[in-house]
Amino acid sequence: MSIGIEKLTSGEVQIRPYRAEDYSILHSLMVEAFDGVSIDHAIDSELGKISTNDWKWRKGRHLKEDIERDIDGVLVAELNGHPVGFITTWQDTEAGIGHIPNLAVATECRGLGIGRTLIKAAIERFRRANLSAAKIETLEQNDRAHALYTSEGFVEVSRQVHFVQDLREPQPPRN
């Protein structure tokens, strides 16, 4: 996705609620941002395309799921009137936890503080709901996300390993 870097290097980032007309551009941003740093991409890298739908389709549909779960929790970053990033959130008020499932910023806009601004907006939303904690996840190989999240006060509490098995091929017997 390219909007033109000259249009994006100046101006003030505005955070606003999601609108239905944002869907296609946010979908593109999602796929672009998670290239190389998503479980879905890792599965296809290991096994090849596993069905008629590739990792981009699988990851992209997470946006639809996030919108359906909490449309008010989808916040869009605009720069000079162009959507250049978004964050999705949902609130487990019973547990007191705010969740951030997805955060994406256009490649040409990274380093401008847009991801940080989106996280701050999500945290403020959680604070207004009187939640006690905010949760965000990333893969080990996503160094940019690790740096951003820790700089915004998140602390690592655990690691998780994802395994995949190719069901299209018979598995060798185990000893």
N, C-alpha and C positions, 0 to 999 in steps of 0.2 A: 504494500500500500504506500503510495507516495502522494503527498499533498503539495510538496514543494518546500524545501527547507527554508528558503528565504521568507516565506509566509509564517514560519513557525518559530523563528528564533527570537522574535520580540513580541511583546504583548503580555497581557495578564491572563493567567489560567482562571477559568470560571468553572466551578463545580455546580452541576445542576442535576435534577432528576432525569431518569431515563424516559425517552419518548419512543413510541413504536417505530417511528421513522429512523431511529438510530440502529435498528437491529442489524442490517446488512454490514454497515461499517464496523460495528462492534464485533460482529462475527469474524470479519477479516482481521481485526486487531487481535482477537483471541488466538486465531490460528498462527498469525505472524509471531506473536509474543511467546508462544509455547513451543515453537519449533526447536527441537533439541533438548527441551527441559520439561517434557511431559511424559507421564507413564504411557499414554497412548502412543506417542512417537517412539518410545523405547521398545514397546511391544512389536511394532511394525519393523523397527530396525533389527530386532532379534529374529523374528519369524517371517518377515516379509508381510505383505498385505494379507490380513487374516480373513477378510470377507469382501463383499462387493463395496463396502465402505472403508475408506482408509482412516488413518489416525486423525487427519484434519476434520473429517466428518464427525468422528467420535468426540474429539475435544470440542469442536464447535457447538455440538448439541448441549454441552454443559451450560452455555449461555442461556439457551432456552429453558433449561431446568432451573437455573438461578432466577430467571425472570418469573417463572411460574411459582417458585417457592416464596419469593418476596420482591415484587416489582418495585416497592418503595426503597428497597435496599440496594438497588442498582443506581450508582452515581456515575455521571459522565463528566469527563474533563474536556472542556472546550478551550481552544486557543485561537483567537481571531475568528471565532464563529465556526471552527471546524472541530468535530469530535476527534480527540487525539489519544484518549485513554478512558478506562473505566475500571470500576471496582464493584464487585458484587458482595453483598452481605446478607446475613440472616441472623435472627436473634432467638436464642433459646432462653427465654425469660425465666423459665422454671429453674434452669441450672445456673442462670446468671452469666451466660457466656455469649459473646458476640462472635460470629464466624465470618471469616473472609475467604470464600472459596476461590475467587479468581480476581486477578489484577493484571491489566494489560495496558501497555503504553506503546504507541507507534515507534518503530525503530528510530526514525529520524528525530524524535522528540525525547529520547532517553537522555538523561543527564541534565534536564532542565528543571527537575524537582517535581514533575507531574505525579509520579508514583507516590512520592512523599506526601504531596498535597492530598491525593486520594486517600491514603492511609489515615491522615489526620482527620479528614472528613468522616471516614468510617468510625474512627475512635470517638469522635464527637457525637455521632449518632448513637453509639453504644452508651456513652456517658449519659446522654439525655434519657435513655431508657433505664438508667440506674443499674446497668450490668456491672459485674465484678471483674470480668476478664475478657480479653479479646484473643482469638485463636486464628493463626494463619499457618499454612504449610507450604513447603517447597521441597524440591528434590535436592539431593546432595550436590549435584553438578551445577546448580543454579547459583553461582557465586554472587551475581549481582543482587539477587533477592536476599541472600543471606546477609550481605552488607547493609542493604536497606532496612531490613526488618530489625536487625540488632541495633542499628543507629536510631531507630524509632522506639526502642525500649522493649522489644520482644526478646525473650530468652528461650533458648532451646531447652525443651523438657524431655524429648525422646527422639529416637530414630526408628524408622519402619523400613522393612525390606519387602519389595514386591517381587513375586515370582510369577512366571508364566509357563504354561505347558502347551505345546502344539498338539491339539487333538486331531489334527488331520493325518498324523503319522502314528503308526503303532509304536508304543514305547518299548525300549529294550528291557528284557527281564532284569530284575535286581537280584543281586547275590544275597 
